Amino acid sequence: MQTRIARSIGKDLGLNDELVEAIALGHDVGHTPFGHIGERTLGIILDKGIESRDGRVCAIQEDFKHNFQSLRVLDTQESRCKDYMGINLTFATREGILKHTKCIKKKTGKPYQYGDGLNLDDMELDKPSITLEGQTVAIADEIAQCTHDLEDGVRSGIIDFSELLEQPLVKDFMDQYGIKADEHTNAPAYETRSFIIKHLVGFLISDVDKTSKKKIDTYIEKTSKKDGDYLFTETCIAFSEEVDVKRKKLQKWVSNKIIRSEEISISDSKSEYLIRQMFKAFYQHPLELPDYVLSRYFRLANRTEPFSRDWFTDKRIEDIQKDKLFIRLIADHIGGMTDQYASRTYKQLYYLDYI
């Protein structure tokens, strides 16, 4: 959904379609299994550590954030050829992927820490994306996240549909489009729910288009640039103030109803336990990792000998358990799993075959 929204806004504003799509397709590569709870759990483990059976704690005082992780995957893990790491993306694509969400910690006001293996030169992490295409993907992500959570909440029954219809933003767009909900039921048919949420997406896109066109024109006039490519130092792709206030109110309401619900809290607790146990298993027993992870350690650690599992003697395992690179690679491995793959891996690590 997010990519479609970004493309729609980009076309309406006459932006570079290829750049919008490249950023949109790459922006979520770093997402973890089980959503944001996976990201938070890996971040806590890397920062504070997790105690193993012999008392070791694998803390490296670094963070795990999915936008930084997306860049790490594309720069250091995916590869088009054996001659160099990464897939050789342009600066504009990499910068847009990184800045589709916040790069600065709210509590400390400092950037997330990702060690020395991530090239962030000239990124200016405290500023919005310098391209309109990057800003477009960022706002498309906001629209997609809000409406997707709404759809999930209504479908699962966590959100009462009649309460949703009382939200100011929802009432606004339904009045504007002349949409009427069925007054005789609190659980409208799938087609009705889908119709309303689809039009909410359209309403938000339309508001972004109108507001952004004015902001772009004002910025160009203010900077006296008449031709050529622009590097934007201000946020020009935005919601109108009126809609943004109501959108944030809706998002807060959705968060209270869904993110903090009993069902999601139970699910998050299970996911956190599963991820911590997988990390502990891989840290204590590195040979439980697949060959492609261990061989990646050889490559990134600049080892000259050919990869072999025989290299991992007890003494060398003790050494690599102190290596930040190895600990980060465990997080990379878990962070790249899908929900189902993570569940299967946990069972493979901890369940006896004959159960």
Salt bridges, closest charged atoms under 4 A:
GLU21 OE2 - ARG7 NH1 3.22
ASP28 OD2 - HIS27 NE2 3.06
ASP28 OD1 - HIS31 NE2 2.89
GLU39 OE1 - HIS36 ND1 3.79
GLU39 OE2 - LYS65 NZ 3.86
GLU39 OE1 - HIS66 ND1 2.83
ASP47 OD2 - LYS48 NZ 3.77
ASP54 OD2 - ARG56 NH1 2.64
GLU62 OE1 - ARG328 NH2 2.92
ASP63 OD1 - LYS105 NZ 3.02
ASP75 OD2 - ARG94 NH2 2.62
GLU95 OE2 - LYS99 NZ 3.02
GLU124 OE2 - LYS127 NZ 3.09
ASP141 OD1 - HIS27 NE2 3.23
GLU142 OE1 - ARG247 NH1 3.29
GLU151 OE2 - ARG155 NH2 3.54
ASP152 OD2 - HIS148 ND1 3.25
ASP152 OD1 - ARG155 NH1 3.15
GLU163 OE1 - LYS257 NZ 2.90
GLU166 OE1 - LYS171 NZ 3.96
ASP172 OD2 - LYS246 NZ 2.44
GLU234 OE2 - LYS222 NZ 2.55
GLU242 OE2 - LYS246 NZ 3.48
ASP244 OD1 - ARG247 NH2 2.82
ASP244 OD2 - LYS248 NZ 3.45
ASP291 OD1 - ARG309 NE 2.59
GLU305 OE2 - ARG303 NE 3.23
ASP319 OD1 - LYS315 NZ 3.11
ASP332 OD2 - ARG72 NH2 2.76
